[in-house]
Amino acid sequence: MPANKTETITAEMASELLIKIKNNIAKAITGQSESVDLILTAMIAKGHILLEGVPGVAKTLLAKTFAASLGLTYSRIQFTPDLMPSDITGTSVFNPKNLEFTFQHGPVFAQTVLIDEINRSPAKTQAALFEAMQEQQVTADGSEYALPEPFLVIATQNPIEYEGTYRLPEAQLDRFLFKIVVGYPSLDEETTILRNSHDRGFTKAEKDISSVISESEIRQIRSLAEKSVVSEKLIEYTAQIIQATRSESKLYLGASPRAGVALLNGAKSYAVIQGRDYVLPEDIQTILLPTLAHRVVLSPETEMEGQTIEDVLSIILKRIPVPR
């Protein structure tokens, strides 16, 4: 049951709340349970998400349904080649009544911001998100403007369309806690999608999605995750994984210290989703790929051999003894 204002949320209560959110999202989204778990993990860990998938796999619907389930304000920014940084952050507008400039907040001033096709805009516009994602603020005309809390950026990109796109630099990729690959549904899921669409008629899938959790409960769940118990052996295990990516000959670029912090924070948050206030090695292993896949780069020779980042990270993981 949800906690009241005076009641402290336990790991078990947090898990019940998060299950309620997942069930609510499932009213509009069929399948994608792993993606939903990772988005919830990112929200708890105060991280951001990069969704990669072909058009039509419900990336935008997933973001909208997630925001609605948590009762968060939502905005969508369609990235295009002519989009300017001020179109995202906002701009100062002259007010003739008082002869002063007033800052008008841009669409980034929402609790959940969907950046659609982030790789459609050049580096200058992409960089406008750096401060917002890292510092949770926007600086304009020498003044700082705080973004709302909680704040989550969900960016999407198409993996198969390259014309008119701009590659995301490593510095920006490193700002995303997870990169989630959204694939096609299974046959059973596809059948369910079509059946639900037929039963619903022309009504949008997200129409009846409403909030099932309060901002106070979100804050308490975050606090619970921050205090999750992590043994010294697991801290060393995480460090060994990060170090191994830097000495791996199959990788041209290893993981940064920020990646190690992201892996640890993500594991603490994922543990809460599982109903625990302590981290297990399985938590680190589960989120390893979405945390590191976009932060490391294969060597040219490894790419020519046909190996993937997933293959290499799996080899590294098997090589490091699991603490017990």
N, C-alpha and C positions, 0 to 999 in steps of 0.2 A: 504494500500500500504506500502511496506517496507520503512523504513526511510533512508534518505541519511546520510552522515557522520556528517552533521551539525544539523540535525533535531533530537529533543528529542522524544523518543518513549513514547506515552501515553498508558494507559491501553487498550484502544480500538484498537490501532495499534498493541500492543503486542498480543492481542487476535486474530487479523487477521493473524498475522505471524504464531502463534501456530496452528491455523486452517489449514493453508497452509501445515504445517509440517504433521499434522494428515491426511490430504487428500493424501499427498505424500506417507506416510506409508501405507495407505489403498490400494494403487496400488498393494502391495505385501502381505499385511496381511488382512485377512477377519475377521471382528469382533474385539474382544479384545480392544474395545474403552476405557474401564476403565483402562486397563493395560497401554495403550499408554498415557492416561492423567496422570497417576501416574508416569510413567517414565519421562515425560516432567516436572512434578512437582519436581521430585528429581533432575533433571538437573538444574532447576532454583534455587533450594534451596541448591545446591552443596552437595547433598547427594548421597548415593549409593543404589542399588536395589538388593534384593534377589528374584529371580523368582523360584517358586516351581510348578512343574507340571510333569505329566507323559511324557515319550518320545514321540516325534512326534506332539506336540501341538504348534510348531513354536517358541519356546523360543529363539533359536539361530538366526533364521530368523528375529525375532522382534528386537534383539540387533543390527544385521548388518544393517537392514533397517533404524533403528533410527540413527545410526552413519552416514550412507550415506546421509540421509535427512538433517542433520545438517552440513555436510561437515567436519566431525571430523575424525581424524586418528583412525584406529581400529585394535585391535589385539585380538586373541583368544588363551587362554591357557587351554589345556585339563589337568585337574588335574588327577593324577594317584598315586598309593601308593608309587612309587619310585621317584616321583618328588621332587627335592631339592629346598630349598629357592633361591639359586643362579640361578636356571632355570627360576625364575620369575623376580627377581630384576636385575640380571646381575652379571658379575664377572670381575675381573681384569686379563688381559691377558698380558703376557710378550712379549715385542716387541724387538727382537734381534737387530734391526737397531740402536735404541737409548739406548738400555739396560735399558729400563724403563717399568713399568707396566702401562697399559692403561685400564681404565674401559670401558667395553663393555656393553651398555645398554641392559637390558632384555626386554621382551615383555610387561612389565607393563608400559613402557614409551610410552604410546599411550593415546589419549584423551578419547577413549571409550575402555575399557578392558572387554572382556567377559571371565569370569571364568566358564568353563563348568564342571559341577559336582564337585562343591567345596568340597563336603563331601567325595570325593574319596581319598583325601590326609590326612596324619596325621597332628596333631596339629602344629608341627614344621614348616611345609610348609604353613599351613593356617596362622600362625602367621607372616609370611613374608609379608602378606598384611596389617597388622595392621598399620604400620607407613605410608605406601602409602595411605591408606584410610583416616587416621586421620590427618596426617600432610602434605599430598601431596608432599612427598619427600621420597627418599631412601638413607639410610646411608650405605656406604660400605668402608671398610679399613680406617675408620676415616673421610671420606669425605661425604658431603651431596650433593645430586643431586636432583634438583627440577623436579617434574613431570610437564607435559604440562598442560596448562589451555585452556579450561575447562577440568576437569578430572572426569570421571564417571566409576565406577566399576559395572558391571551387572553380578551377579553370579547366577548359576542355580543349582538346586538339585532335585533329583527324590524322591518323597515322599513314594514310595512303595517298593523300592529296598534297603535292609539294609545290605546284605552280601558284605563285602569288603568296607564298608563306615565307616566314623568317624563322630560322632556327633559334630556339631558346638558348641563350648562353648558359654555361655551367653555373655562373654566379646566381642566376635567377632560378635555375632548376634546384639549386641547393636550398632555396627558401621554401620549397614545398616539402612538407613532412612525408607525404606519400605520393607515389605515382601509381594509380590504379588503372589497370587495363580492363576495359569493359568489353566483353566478348558477346558473341551471338548466344541467344537462348538455346536450350536443348529442345528436342522435339516435344516433350511433355509441356515444357514452359511455353513454347510457341503456341501450342494448342490452347493452353489456358489463357494466354494473351488474347487470342482471337475470340475465344468463347466470352471472355469478360467484355471485350470491345463490342461484340454483338449484343450482349445483354444490356450494356450501358447505352447503346445507341450512339447518338452524336454528342453526348455529354462528355466533358473532359474528365480524365481519370482522377485528377487532383481536386476536383470540385468539392468533395465532401471531407477533405482532409483538414482536421483542426488540431490545435495544440493539445498535447497530452502531458506536458511538463512545464514547470515554471522556471523563470530565470534564477530564482533562489535555489531551486533544486539542482540546476546546472552548476551553479557556483559550488554547492556542497559536494557534488560528484567530482568536480575538478580538485577540490581540496582533499578529498579522499584519495584520489589518484596521486597527488603530490606526496602524500604521506605513506604511500605503499611501501612495504618492507622489501628491500633489495639486499640480499646477502653480499658480503665482500667478494665471494667467489663468482657471483653473477656479474658484478661490476668488472672484475678481471676478465671474465669470459667475453663481455661486450668489448672491452679494450683489445683483447686478442683478435677478435673478428675484424675490427677496424684496422688494426696494425697489419693483419694478414692481407688485406686488400692492397696495401701500399707496397708490399714486397712480392706480390703475385705477378709473375712474368707475363701472364695472359692479359693483364690489365695495364693499359697505358696511363690511366689516372685512378688512384685509389680514393678512398673515402676520407673526408675532412673531419676534424674534431667536432664540427657542428653535426655531422652525420652520426657520430657516436652518441652525442647528447640526444639527438632525435630518436635513435634506436632505444635508448634507455627510457626516455619519457614516453615513447610509444608503447613500450612493453608494460610500463606501470599503468597506463591508461587501458590497455587491452586486458590486463588482469582484472580490472574493475568490471569490464563488460562480462567477464567470465564469473563474476560474483566473488572475487577474492580481493583481499587487501595486501597481498604479497605476490611477488613475481616468481614465475617458474622459468626454467630454460626454454620450455615450449612457447612461452609468450614471445621471447626474443626471436626464436626460430620462425614463428608464424609471420611476424611483421618484417623479417629481414629483407625479403625481396622487394616489397613496396617501399621500404625505407631507403635501400641502397641502389636499386636498379638504375635510377636516374642520376645517381651521384658518382658512379664509376663509369669508366670508358674502356672498352675493349682495345687491345692492341691490334694493329692492322693485320698481323699474322694470324691472330686468333679469329678475326672476322673472316679471313680468307679460308680458314679451316671449317667454317660453318658453325662454330660454337657460339652460344648466346651468353649474355650476362647471367641469365638464370643458371646455365650450366656451370659457369665459373664460380658463382657464389655458392652453389651446391657443393662443389669440390672443396672450397674453403671451409664450409661448415662441417663437412665430414672429417676434415683434417684436424679440427680443434676438439680436444676432449670436452665432453659435456659435464659440467660440475653436478654433483649429487649431494 
